[in-house]
Amino acid sequence: MLEGQIIKFYRERQNMMQKDLGIGICSSTHISKIERGLTEVSKETINFLSERLGIDMEIEIKTYNGIDSILKKWHESIILKLKTKAKNLKEQLEAIALLHMQDIYRSYMLILTRYYLLIGQGHQATSLIAEMDKWSDLPPYEKNMLLHIKGINALINKEYYKAISYFQGIDLTYYNNQEYYYHLAFAYHSLNSRVLAYYFAEKSLNFFTEVRSFTRMIEAEMLMLVQVERDEFYDPKDIEYQRLIEMTENIGLDHQRAMLIHNLAYQKVRQGNYDKASEYYKQSMDIKDPNTALHIASLEGYINALSKQGLKSTEKLLQLVEKGIALSEEITEPIYLHFFYLHKYNLQKEKELYYHYLEKEAFPYYQKMAHVRLSEHYAIKLFDYHMEKGNVEEANQYAVHLVEKYRRNDKFA
């Protein structure tokens, strides 16, 4: 009986004993049976108990029955990245005392964790995940949702293999949130597994199209485009990028627009068009707040493009590098901090210092964080460096790193 559950919740919330609640109304034994739904009880008795607890039972029942709907809307707003709506729904829920009833609290905690991941409050999310890991006897939906949440958290922490293992454990029979395909695609993209990244990004695009989320559709298309543009047969036209950039501009998606322009700039670097690359990186930088990883990433790309263009003075480029170092330290972005130091030593023509830093600081970090593409790129540079120096044994260490990758992927019988 719902009335009994609500009475028990408010009695315990007010630190009231059963005998104290029942004085002049009914016995503590009867209270116990009411709370456990083991007895019929008159409306008059419910009204007396509710009055003593200071609640209106009809309002409480109506509120209780509406919580599930609000939780679903909150979860949907998080999936679709509607941050303002998600914030408003969170505030609406926090005003409801019944949210802390045992049968509701777990659902609330799961969605709250997803909310923290959405708004970048990783410490709060990690703390809640540690608490939820202690839960037992989770229903299938909640069990799968927790796997999704742990996978997203692993992605944010750049633990890509761990993220994939969580995502692969999800059973859509019980958890029909196909958004997880996007997160799985991003994990494979981060490990430079382009075929799987494209495959799952396309599956996520179908889902986002079905739910009509333009923001997430653009993100999925952008992830797919990144995979195909690295193919040697890719036709290097800007049509798809310009289409997506125009869409983001029309509907005010500045973050997505900055990412698209950043990716287009990277494509221009690969084509050797450094004039356009530096122009696009500058555009991406100007859209984003300087205290964000995307701004810093575009600044690093801008320095790289300008260096290859060869028109800026070394002094000007070093000023930009020092700016990048300061910003990276301010928001703790080690990956870009390493990039900027490598730029610094390269611009200063400190070849030995460049390779020492690469070998002792940057390369170990890229390996530790499973940055496959960066690890492979710099393994080749270190191999060439040591071969040039005649350090065959050291060079072979990096050759093994590359050979092992192709050994794993070699399926030829």
N, C-alpha and C positions, 0 to 999 in steps of 0.2 A: 504493500500500500504506500503510495507516494507521500500521502500526508504524514505517515509515520516516519519516513526517511527525513522529511523536512523538519519535523519536530525534533528528531534526534540531532540533526545537524545544528539547529539553532540552540538547543539545550547545551550541547558540548561546546559550542562557540562562546556561550555565556558562562562556561564553567559551572553549570547548575547540575546538581544531583537529581536523579529520577524522583526521589522522595520529596525533594523541595518543589519540583515542578508540579507534583500531584497533590500537594496539600490542599484539602478542601474540595478536590475535584475527583481524584481516583487514587488507588494504591500505586506504589512504585512497581509492583508486579504487573499491574495492568498497563502502566506506562511502558514497561519493557516489552510487553506483547504488542502494544500499538506500534512501537518503533520497529519491531521486527516483522510487522504485518501478519501476526498470528491470531488476531482477533477482530471481530467486527466492532466498530465504534460509532457512536452517534455523532451527528453533525454538531450537536450542542457541546459534547465533550471536546471535540476538535476546536470549536470556537473558544471555549474556556482556556484550553492549553495554549492556543495561538495568542490570545489576549495576554496571558501571563508572559509569554515570550516576546510580546511586542511586535507581532507580525500579523499580516492579513493573509490568511491561507489561500484564498482565491487568487490574489495577486501573485503570491509565491508560486502556485501551481502554473499559472499562466506564464510567469517568467521562466520557470524551469523548462516548460515545453517549448519555449522559444530559443533557448540557449543553443541547442544543436544546430538550428538554422543559422544563427549568428556565427558559430564556429566554422560552419561550412563556407559561409561568405568570406570569412576572414582568411581561411586557407586558400580559397580561390583567388582572392586579391593578392596574396603572396605569390602564388604560382604565376599570375599574370603580371607581377611586378608593379602593382598599383599601390605605391608606397603611401600616398596620402590616405587612400581608402583603408588600407591595412592599419595605419596608425589610428584612424578614427574608430574602427571596429575594435581595436585593442582597448582603447579608452572606454568604449561602451561596455565591453565585457568586464573590465576591471571594476566597474561600479556595481557589479552583480555579485552579492555575497555567495549565492548558491553555486557559483563557479567552482568553489572549493569542495563541493560534495565529491565523495570518493569516485563515483561512477562518471563524473564529468572531468575531474581534475587531470587525469592522464591525457585525455584528448587535448585539453587546454595547454598542458606542458609541452606536448609534441609540437603543436602549432606555434606556441610561443618561441620555441627553439628555432623553428624555421624563420620566424619573424626576425629574430636576432641575427641569423645568418644573412637575411635579406638586407638589413640595414648596416651590416658590417661590424656588429658587436660580437666578435668571435669568442671573447673570453666568457661572456655570459652563456653563449651557446655551448661551449666546451664544458662549462660547469654543469649545465642542465643535462647534457649527454651523459656525464659521469654519474649523475643521480639516476637517470633513466636506465642505465646499464644494470642497476641493481634490481629493477623490476622483474617480477616473475609472472608466469601464466598470462602473457599478453595475448589478446585476441589477434587473429591473423592480420587484420587491417593495421592495427597499431604496431605489430611486429615488423611488417613490411615498411611502414612509414618511418619507423626508427632506423631501419637499414638505409633508407633514402637520405635521411637527415645525416647519419654518420658518413655516408658517401659524400654529401655536399661539403661537410666539414673537412673531410680528408682532401677534397679538391682544393678548398681554400688554403689548406696547409701544404699544398703541392705534393701530397702523398698519393700519387696517381694510381699506383698499383693497388694500394689499399682501397682507394675509392672504387676502382673497378670491381674488386672482390665483393664490396658491399652491394653495388648495383646489380651484379650478377646473381645475388641472392634474392632479389625482389621477385615476387610472384604476382603478376598482374591479375590473376584470378581473384585475389583478395584485395589488391591495391591498384585500382584502375586509374593511376595518375601517370600518364605516358610522358609527362614532362621529364621524367627521369632519363628518357632517351637522350635528351639534350645534354644532361650532365655526363652521361656515359660517353657521348660523342666528344665532349670537351676533354674528358680524361684521355681518350685514345688520341685526340689531336695533340695533347700535351706530350704524349709518348711517341709522336711522329708516326702513328699508325693511320695513314691517310684513308685507306679503304674503309676501315671500320668506323673512323670518324665521320666520313661522308655518309655511310649507311645509316648510322644512328641519328645523325643530324637530319637526314631526310625523313626518317620516321617521326622525329620530334616536330618537323615542319608540318607534317600531315596533321598532327595533334593540335598544334597552335593554330593552324588554318581552320580546323573544325571548331575550336572554341573562339575563333575570331580575335585573337590577340596579335595586333599588328606589331607591337613591340617585340614579342617573342618570335614571331614569324621572321622579322628582319634579322634577329640574332641567329636563328637557325640557318637562314639563307647565307648570311655572312660566313658562318662556320663552314658551310658547304663550299662556298666560293674560295675560301682559303685553301681547301684541300685540292681543288682542281687547278688552281693557278700555279701550283708547284709542279704540275705535270709537264714533261718536256714537250708535249703536243698541244699545250694550252695556247689558245689564240689570245695574245696580249692586248685585247681591246678593253676600253674602260666602260663599255655599255652597261654591264651588270652593276658595277660599282656606282656609276652615275645614277642609275635607276634607284638603287637603294638609298643613296645619299639624298636624292630629291625627295623620296618618301619620308625619310627621317626629318628633313627640313620642313616639309609640309605639315607634319603632325607634332613638331616640337620635341623630337627625341634627340637632345643634344649629345647625350652620352654615346648613343649608338652611332650618331653622325661622326663624332670624333673618332670612334673606333674604325669606322669604315674608311675615313680619310687616312687614318694611320696605316691601315692595311694596304690602301692604294699606294701610299708613299713607299711602303716596303716593296711592293710589286715594281715600282719604277726604279728602285735601287737594283733589283735583280735584273732589270732590263738595261741597266747602265745609263738611265736617264736621270742624272743627278740633279739637274735644274728643277725638273718637275717634282722629284722626290723631296728636295728641301722645301719647295713651295708647299707641298701637301703636309709635310711634317709640321711646318710652321702653322698652317691652318688648324691642324688637330690640336696643337699646343694652345692656341689662342682660345679654343672653345672650352677647354677644361681648366678647373682650378689648379694652380701650381702645386698644391699639396695633395696631389693624387698620383697614383701609380701610372695612370695612362698619360698624364702630362709629362712625367719623367721619362716614360718609354719613348714618347714622341721627341722629347729633347735629345735623348740618346741617338735616335734615328736621324734627327736634324744635324747633329754634330758629325755623324758618320757620312751623311750625304754631302755636307759642306766640305769635309776633309777630302772626299773622293773628287768633288768638283774642282777643288784647288784654287778657288778664287778668294777665300777669306785668309787673312793673315793668321799665322800660328798664335800670335798674341790674343786675337779675338776668339779663336777656337778654344784656347786654354781658359779664357774667362768663362766661356759657356760650360766647359768641363768642370770648373770649380763650382759653378752654380749647380750643376747636376750632382756633384758630390755632396754639397750642403743639403740639397733637397732630399737626396736619398737617405742621408743620415738622419734628417729630421723626421721622416715618416718610416724609417727602418725598412728600406728596400734593398737587401744585400745584392740581389741579382744585378740591379742597375748600378749599384755602388762599384761592383767589380768591373762592369763595362766602362764606367767613367775613368777608373784608374788605368785600365788598359789603354783607353784613348789618350790619357795624360802621358803615359810613358811612350806611346807610339809617336805622339806629336813632338815630344822632347827628344825623339830619336834615341831613347834609352833602350836599345834592343835587348841587352842582357837583363836589365831590370824588368822589362816587359815580360820576357819568357819566365823569369824567376817568379814574378807575381802570378802569372798565368798558371804555372805548374804547382805552386805551393798554396795559392789562395783561391783563385777563380775556378780552375778545373775541378778540384776536389769538391767545391760547393755545388757545381753543376751536376756532378755525379751523385752526390748525396741527395740532392733535391730531384733526381730523376729527370733532369732536363735533357732528354735524349738528343734532340737536334743540336743543342749547344755542346753537349759532350762529344758528339761525333765530329762537329766542326772543329773544335779546339784540339781533339785527339789528333786529327790530321795535321794541324799546324805544329803541334808539339813533335809529332813523328818527323815532319820535314825538318824542323829545327835541329833535332838530335842527329838526324842523318847527315845534315849539312856539317855538323860539328864532328861527325865521325863517331858519335856515341851510339853504336849499333844496339847495345844491350838496352839502353834507355828507350831508344826508338821502338824496339820490339814490344815494350810494355804497352805502348799506345796502339801498335799494330794488332796485338792480341785483343784489345778492347773492340776494335772494328771487326776483326775476323769472327769473334764469338757471336756478334750480332748476325752476321750472314750465315754462320753455322746453324744458329737457331732457326733461321728463316729458310734454310735450304731443304726443300722437300723432294729433291730429285732422287729417285730410287737408284 
